[in-house]
Amino acid sequence: MTEKRNDQRFLILCLLYFFVNFASAQKVNTVVLDAGHGGHDTGALGKNSREKDITLAVVLKLRDYIRDNMKDVKVILTRDDDTFVELYRRAKIANEHNADLFISVHCNSTKSPYAFGVETFVMGLHKSQANLAVAKAENAAILLEDDYVEKYDGFDPNSPEGNIFFSMMQNAFLDKSLSFAGKVQHQLVDNLHMLNRGVKQAGFLVLYKTAMPGVLIETGFLSNLKDETFLLSEKGQEQMAQAIFKALRDYKNQVENRSPEQIKSDTLITARRTKEISKNNTSQNPVPDVAVKATKSDAVVTKTVDPNMVSFRVQFALYTEAKPVDSRIFSGVDDVKMYFHGGSYKYTSGDFNTMEAALQRRKELAAKGYKDAFIVAFKGNDRITNDEAKRLTEKKY
């Protein structure tokens, strides 16, 4: 009966929150920052790192950015030290403070040392086995809680069926969650030059009972040496916190429909703070160098080739701004080329005479984490359809 009453209260809370927010002007006045894991729950482990330490470091820095630059925003932390906090309590803290946004910070990990990059999740049903695996890894923290079966309505984090039982209560907040998640990915990818693994939906318990928009940010892979080195460094943690702050700034401006004049008059990130960060970290915890951005003219493949030669490449990434093909974000990928097409800068691996050879490269890239890589065809340096390439190669032979 107690659990049933709690669920009823939660339903009423969500409905009240929904109607109050949509009946009045939208504001982002209270933000809850959630550092994943903590205490005896270490989270993912790298060669030299623990997820719980990195998430707390990033969250504390993010808190400072918000407090220094958004005087009208109240910041609540689910934990500010190495303490174990149950997943249901994290959501409860956000609900009790009538938060306008919930941000949960985590680190990723996988068996493959080649997977790297950032991805941001919102609450929803799993769209793929990969999303399910990430959610199961994070949800497994409830096994460290007492009476987790009762607290989570019999949910079993080890059961595939259990991971898709979630109510779609979060639908009321899905659009805003997706909006903020997209801004997070934009900042992390375009400004920090990290691999874009996308905005995804999955059933995370920490988002399940939050009565507001919320996201879970996987800041990088501790199983990948370069990602781990970046996240372990003071400078890397500062850059990560700054990127999330900028996403929050843009989201707040959008939600509150602020005019360009209002935005311009705001005090944002100070140059002094940025300079101090750079000065204090030039000799310690070095971050892998990020190459200078390429210009648009550099984006087109310039290698001289036979204009009539048909070839196949494997496209694995695209960006709104050009990035050098030797950037660290493409580490582990062979023969990277870049071309401009359809308003985006697109990146490919390999240059093969046959579709079969390209299929093998796509298989290799999938094993490195590029699950969505696909084959594109070229005639010289011009993109053509795969059907046209097939027709041209068949005619040739």
C-alpha positions as CSV (number, residue, x, y, z in Angstrom):
1,M,0.0,0.0,0.0
2,T,2.9,2.4,0.9
3,E,4.5,1.9,-2.5
4,K,1.1,2.4,-4.3
5,R,0.6,5.7,-2.4
6,N,4.1,6.8,-3.3
7,D,3.4,6.1,-7.0
8,Q,0.1,8.0,-6.8
9,R,1.9,10.9,-5.2
10,F,4.5,10.8,-7.9
11,L,1.8,10.9,-10.6
12,I,0.1,13.9,-8.9
13,L,3.5,15.6,-8.6
14,C,4.2,15.2,-12.3
15,L,0.8,16.4,-13.3
16,L,1.0,19.4,-11.1
17,Y,4.5,20.2,-12.3
18,F,3.4,19.9,-15.9
19,F,0.4,22.2,-15.6
20,V,2.1,24.8,-13.4
21,N,5.0,25.0,-15.8
22,F,3.0,25.2,-18.9
23,A,0.5,27.6,-17.5
24,S,3.2,30.1,-16.5
25,A,6.3,31.6,-18.1
26,Q,9.1,29.1,-18.4
27,K,12.1,29.6,-16.2
28,V,15.3,27.8,-15.3
29,N,15.7,28.8,-11.7
30,T,16.8,25.6,-10.0
31,V,19.3,23.0,-11.4
32,V,20.2,19.7,-9.7
33,L,23.7,18.4,-10.5
34,D,24.2,14.7,-9.9
35,A,27.7,13.2,-9.7
36,G,27.2,9.6,-10.7
37,H,28.1,6.8,-8.2
38,G,30.0,7.5,-5.0
39,G,31.1,5.8,-1.7
40,H,31.4,2.1,-2.1
41,D,29.9,2.4,-5.6
42,T,33.0,3.3,-7.6
43,G,31.3,3.1,-11.0
44,A,33.5,2.3,-14.1
45,L,37.2,1.8,-13.6
46,G,40.0,2.8,-15.9
47,K,43.6,2.0,-15.7
48,N,44.3,4.9,-13.4
49,S,40.8,6.2,-12.6
50,R,37.5,5.7,-10.9
51,E,34.2,7.0,-12.3
52,K,33.0,8.4,-9.0
53,D,36.0,10.6,-8.6
54,I,35.8,12.2,-12.1
55,T,32.1,12.8,-12.0
56,L,32.4,14.6,-8.7
57,A,35.3,16.7,-9.9
58,V,33.3,17.8,-13.0
59,V,30.2,18.5,-11.1
60,L,31.9,20.7,-8.5
61,K,33.5,22.7,-11.3
62,L,30.2,23.0,-13.1
63,R,28.6,24.2,-9.9
64,D,31.2,27.0,-9.6
65,Y,30.6,28.0,-13.2
66,I,26.9,28.3,-12.6
67,R,27.2,30.2,-9.3
68,D,29.7,32.6,-10.7
69,N,27.8,33.4,-13.9
70,M,24.1,32.7,-13.3
71,K,23.2,34.6,-10.1
72,D,19.5,33.8,-10.6
73,V,20.0,30.0,-10.7
74,K,20.0,27.9,-7.5
75,V,22.3,24.9,-7.7
76,I,21.6,21.7,-5.7
77,L,24.0,18.8,-5.6
78,T,22.9,15.2,-4.9
79,R,26.4,14.7,-3.4
80,D,29.4,17.0,-2.8
81,D,31.7,14.4,-1.4
82,D,32.5,10.7,-1.7
83,T,29.2,9.5,-0.4
84,F,26.9,6.7,-1.6
85,V,23.5,8.1,-2.6
86,E,20.8,5.7,-3.8
87,L,19.3,6.3,-7.2
88,Y,15.8,6.9,-5.9
89,R,17.1,9.5,-3.5
90,R,18.8,11.5,-6.3
91,A,15.5,11.8,-8.0
92,K,13.8,12.6,-4.7
93,I,16.2,15.5,-4.1
94,A,15.4,17.0,-7.5
95,N,11.7,16.7,-6.9
96,E,11.7,18.1,-3.4
97,H,13.5,21.2,-4.7
98,N,11.1,21.6,-7.6
99,A,14.1,21.6,-9.9
100,D,13.8,22.9,-13.5
101,L,16.5,20.7,-14.9
102,F,18.3,17.5,-13.7
103,I,21.9,16.9,-15.0
104,S,23.5,13.5,-14.1
105,V,27.2,13.2,-15.0
106,H,28.8,9.8,-15.7
107,C,31.8,8.1,-17.4
108,N,31.4,5.3,-19.9
109,S,33.3,2.0,-20.2
110,T,33.4,-1.0,-22.5
111,K,35.4,-4.1,-23.1
112,S,36.9,-2.6,-26.2
113,P,39.8,-0.1,-25.6
114,Y,39.0,1.5,-29.0
115,A,35.5,2.9,-28.1
116,F,35.7,6.6,-27.2
117,G,33.6,9.8,-27.4
118,V,30.6,11.4,-25.7
119,E,26.9,10.6,-25.7
120,T,24.0,12.1,-23.8
121,F,20.9,10.2,-22.8
122,V,17.3,11.1,-22.1
123,M,14.7,8.9,-20.5
124,G,12.9,6.6,-22.8
125,L,12.6,3.0,-24.0
126,H,15.8,1.4,-25.4
127,K,16.3,1.9,-29.1
128,S,19.2,-0.6,-29.4
129,Q,21.2,-3.2,-27.6
130,A,24.0,-0.7,-27.1
131,N,21.7,1.7,-25.3
132,L,20.4,-1.2,-23.2
133,A,24.0,-2.2,-22.2
134,V,24.8,1.4,-21.1
135,A,21.6,1.7,-19.0
136,K,22.1,-1.7,-17.4
137,A,25.6,-0.8,-16.4
138,E,24.5,2.4,-14.7
139,N,21.3,0.9,-13.2
140,A,23.3,-1.9,-11.6
141,A,24.2,0.6,-8.8
142,I,20.9,-0.3,-7.2
143,L,22.3,-3.7,-6.3
144,L,24.4,-1.9,-3.7
145,E,21.2,-0.5,-2.0
146,D,19.2,-2.1,0.7
147,D,15.7,-3.4,-0.2
148,Y,16.2,-2.3,-3.8
149,V,13.4,-4.7,-5.0
150,E,10.8,-2.9,-2.9
151,K,12.2,0.6,-3.7
152,Y,12.1,0.1,-7.5
153,D,8.9,-1.9,-7.9
154,G,10.6,-5.2,-8.4
155,F,13.0,-3.9,-11.1
156,D,15.9,-6.3,-11.9
157,P,18.8,-4.5,-13.6
158,N,20.1,-7.7,-15.0
159,S,16.9,-8.5,-16.8
160,P,16.4,-7.2,-20.4
161,E,12.7,-7.3,-19.7
162,G,13.1,-5.3,-16.5
163,N,15.0,-2.6,-18.4
164,I,12.0,-1.8,-20.7
165,F,9.2,-1.7,-18.1
166,F,9.6,2.0,-17.5
167,S,6.5,4.2,-17.5
168,M,6.6,7.0,-20.1
169,M,5.9,9.6,-17.5
170,Q,8.9,11.5,-18.8
171,N,7.1,12.2,-22.1
172,A,5.9,15.5,-20.6
173,F,9.5,16.6,-20.4
174,L,11.0,14.7,-23.4
175,D,11.2,17.7,-25.8
176,K,13.1,19.8,-23.3
177,S,15.3,17.0,-22.3
178,L,16.2,16.4,-26.0
179,S,16.8,20.1,-26.5
180,F,19.2,20.4,-23.7
181,A,20.9,17.1,-24.6
182,G,21.5,18.3,-28.1
183,K,23.1,21.5,-26.8
184,V,25.4,19.4,-24.5
185,Q,26.5,17.3,-27.5
186,H,27.1,20.4,-29.6
187,Q,29.4,21.9,-27.0
188,L,31.3,18.7,-26.3
189,V,31.8,17.9,-30.0
190,D,32.2,21.2,-31.7
191,N,34.2,23.0,-29.0
192,L,36.1,20.1,-27.3
193,H,36.5,18.1,-30.6
194,M,35.3,14.9,-29.0
195,L,33.7,12.1,-31.0
196,N,29.9,12.6,-31.3
197,R,28.2,9.3,-30.3
198,G,24.9,11.1,-30.3
199,V,21.8,11.9,-28.2
200,K,20.0,8.6,-27.3
201,Q,17.1,7.3,-25.2
202,A,17.4,4.6,-22.6
203,G,15.7,3.6,-19.3
204,F,17.9,5.1,-16.6
205,L,16.5,4.7,-13.1
206,V,18.1,8.0,-12.0
207,L,15.9,9.7,-14.6
208,Y,12.9,7.5,-14.1
209,K,11.2,9.5,-11.3
210,T,12.4,13.0,-11.8
211,A,9.5,15.3,-12.4
212,M,11.4,17.7,-14.7
213,P,13.5,17.6,-17.9
214,G,16.7,15.7,-17.3
215,V,19.8,14.2,-19.0
216,L,22.5,11.7,-18.3
217,I,25.9,12.7,-19.8
218,E,28.5,10.0,-20.5
219,T,31.6,12.2,-20.6
220,G,34.0,9.7,-22.2
221,F,35.3,6.2,-21.9
222,L,37.6,5.3,-19.0
223,S,38.4,2.1,-21.0
224,N,40.0,4.3,-23.6
225,L,43.4,5.6,-22.7
226,K,43.1,9.0,-24.4
227,D,39.6,9.7,-23.0
228,E,40.8,8.6,-19.6
229,T,43.9,10.9,-19.7
230,F,41.6,13.8,-20.7
231,L,39.1,13.2,-18.0
232,L,41.7,12.6,-15.3
233,S,43.4,16.0,-16.0
234,E,42.4,19.1,-14.2
235,K,42.2,21.0,-17.5
236,G,40.1,18.3,-19.0
237,Q,37.6,18.4,-16.1
238,E,37.5,22.2,-16.4
239,Q,36.8,22.1,-20.1
240,M,34.1,19.4,-19.6
241,A,32.4,21.5,-16.9
242,Q,32.7,24.7,-19.0
243,A,31.1,22.9,-22.1
244,I,28.1,21.7,-20.0
245,F,27.7,25.2,-18.5
246,K,27.6,26.7,-22.0
247,A,24.9,24.2,-23.0
248,L,22.9,25.2,-19.9
249,R,23.4,28.9,-20.7
250,D,22.0,28.4,-24.2
251,Y,19.2,26.2,-22.9
252,K,18.2,28.8,-20.3
253,N,18.2,31.5,-22.9
254,Q,16.0,29.4,-25.2
255,V,13.5,28.4,-22.5
256,E,13.2,31.9,-21.2
257,N,13.0,33.4,-24.7
258,R,15.6,35.9,-23.8
259,S,16.3,38.7,-26.3
260,P,19.8,39.2,-27.9
261,E,20.2,42.3,-25.8
262,Q,19.5,40.4,-22.6
263,I,21.9,37.7,-23.5
264,K,24.6,40.2,-24.5
265,S,24.3,42.0,-21.1
266,D,24.7,38.8,-19.1
267,T,28.0,38.1,-17.4
268,L,29.2,34.8,-18.8
269,I,32.5,33.0,-18.3
270,T,35.1,35.5,-17.4
271,A,38.4,35.6,-19.2
272,R,40.2,36.0,-16.0
273,R,39.0,32.6,-14.7
274,T,39.9,30.9,-18.0
275,K,43.4,32.4,-17.9
276,E,43.9,31.2,-14.3
277,I,42.8,27.7,-15.2
278,S,45.3,27.6,-18.2
279,K,48.1,29.1,-16.1
280,N,47.6,26.7,-13.2
281,N,47.6,23.6,-15.4
282,T,50.3,24.2,-18.0
283,S,52.8,22.0,-16.3
284,Q,50.6,19.3,-14.8
285,N,48.1,16.8,-16.0
286,P,48.6,17.6,-19.7
287,V,45.7,17.2,-22.0
288,P,46.3,15.6,-25.4
289,D,46.7,18.4,-28.0
290,V,43.8,19.3,-30.1
291,A,44.8,20.3,-33.6
292,V,43.7,23.7,-35.0
293,K,40.4,23.6,-36.8
294,A,40.5,23.3,-40.6
295,T,39.0,25.9,-42.8
296,K,36.1,25.2,-45.1
297,S,38.5,25.1,-48.1
298,D,40.5,22.3,-46.4
299,A,37.3,20.3,-46.1
300,V,37.3,19.0,-49.6
301,V,39.5,16.1,-50.4
302,T,42.4,17.5,-52.5
303,K,44.2,14.4,-53.4
304,T,44.6,14.2,-57.2
305,V,42.7,11.2,-58.5
306,D,41.4,10.0,-61.8
307,P,38.0,11.8,-62.2
308,N,36.5,8.7,-63.7
309,M,37.7,6.3,-61.0
310,V,35.0,4.8,-58.8
311,S,35.9,4.0,-55.2
312,F,34.2,3.1,-51.9
313,R,34.8,4.6,-48.5
314,V,33.3,4.1,-45.1
315,Q,31.7,7.2,-43.6
316,F,31.9,7.2,-39.8
317,A,31.4,10.8,-38.6
318,L,30.0,14.2,-39.6
319,Y,30.3,17.7,-38.0
320,T,28.9,21.2,-38.6
321,E,32.4,22.6,-38.4
322,A,35.5,21.2,-40.2
323,K,38.1,19.3,-38.1
324,P,41.6,18.3,-39.2
325,V,41.8,14.7,-40.4
326,D,44.8,14.1,-38.0
327,S,42.7,15.3,-34.9
328,R,42.9,13.1,-31.9
329,I,39.2,12.5,-32.1
330,F,39.9,10.2,-35.1
331,S,42.6,8.2,-33.2
332,G,42.5,4.6,-34.1
333,V,40.9,5.2,-37.5
334,D,43.1,4.6,-40.6
335,D,43.3,6.7,-43.8
336,V,40.8,9.4,-42.7
337,K,39.5,11.7,-45.5
338,M,37.1,14.6,-45.3
339,Y,34.6,16.0,-47.8
340,F,31.9,18.7,-47.7
341,H,28.5,17.6,-48.7
342,G,24.9,18.6,-47.8
343,G,26.1,21.4,-45.5
344,S,28.2,19.2,-43.3
345,Y,31.8,18.1,-43.0
346,K,31.9,14.3,-43.4
347,Y,34.7,11.9,-42.5
348,T,35.5,8.6,-44.2
349,S,38.0,5.8,-43.8
350,G,39.7,4.0,-46.6
351,D,39.5,4.3,-50.4
352,F,38.6,0.9,-51.9
353,N,38.1,-0.4,-55.4
354,T,35.5,-2.9,-54.3
355,M,32.4,-2.9,-52.1
356,E,33.7,-6.1,-50.4
357,A,36.9,-4.3,-49.2
358,A,34.8,-1.4,-47.9
359,L,32.5,-3.8,-46.0
360,Q,35.5,-5.3,-44.2
361,R,36.6,-1.8,-43.2
362,R,33.1,-1.0,-41.9
363,K,33.3,-4.2,-39.8
364,E,36.6,-3.1,-38.3
365,L,35.2,0.4,-37.5
366,A,32.1,-1.1,-35.9
367,A,34.4,-3.1,-33.6
368,K,36.0,0.2,-32.6
369,G,32.7,1.7,-31.6
370,Y,31.5,3.2,-34.9
371,K,28.3,1.1,-35.0
372,D,26.5,3.5,-37.4
373,A,29.3,3.7,-40.0
374,F,28.2,3.1,-43.6
375,I,29.6,2.9,-47.1
376,V,29.6,5.8,-49.5
377,A,30.8,5.9,-53.1
378,F,32.8,8.4,-55.1
379,K,33.6,9.1,-58.8
380,G,36.9,10.8,-58.5
381,N,36.3,13.2,-55.6
382,D,32.6,13.6,-56.3
383,R,30.0,11.7,-54.1
384,I,27.7,9.4,-56.1
385,T,25.1,6.9,-55.0
386,N,26.0,3.4,-54.3
387,D,23.7,2.2,-57.1
388,E,25.4,4.5,-59.6
389,A,28.8,3.2,-58.4
390,K,27.6,-0.4,-58.8
391,R,26.3,0.4,-62.3
392,L,29.6,2.0,-63.3
393,T,31.8,-0.8,-62.0
394,E,29.6,-3.4,-63.6
395,K,29.9,-1.6,-67.0
396,K,33.7,-1.4,-66.5
397,Y,34.0,-5.1,-66.3
